[in-house]
Amino acid sequence: MHHILLSIGSNTYAKRNTDKAKRQIETVFPDIRFSESCTSKAYGKKYKRPFLNLLAAFESDKSAQEICKRVKQIESEMGRKPEDKEKGRVVIDIDLIRYDDNILKQSDFERSYVQDLLKFFSE
């Protein structure tokens, strides 16, 4: 089994969309555990609204590619569109940031809210 860590965030109806994403992810990975959520400031020039963020951890026998494909399907089902990013709108963003001991999105993994939320899983 592989150890998986996902980062989940939204800046558009954030609580509703992160809750919906959690429910959809749970149907695919029923043993998943979620951290608490936290708010982070908007970053970059495109984003004006703060983000609600949380992490999810679980074990799976699926490959990293299979997991990425499935979470991107969930994003699409929830209404995420490529052009929304240019407008600073993120309905939902679900990223595979760690697969076993491999950090797949180093810049995301190093964000302060990710480091703070990781503590949830070490308790």
Sequence and secondary structure as in RCSB ss.txt:
>XXXX:A:sequence
MHHILLSIGSNTYAKRNTDKAKRQIETVFPDIRFSESCTSKAYGKKYKRPFLNLLAAFESDKSAQEICKRVKQIE
SEMGRKPEDKEKGRVVIDIDLIRYDDNILKQSDFERSYVQDLLKFFSE
>XXXX:A:secstr
 EEEEEEEEESSSHHHHHHHHHHHHHHHSTT EE   EEE   TTT  S EEEEEEEEEESS HHHHHHHHHHHH
HHTT  HHHHHTT  S EEEEEEETTEES HHHHTSHHHHHHHGGGG 
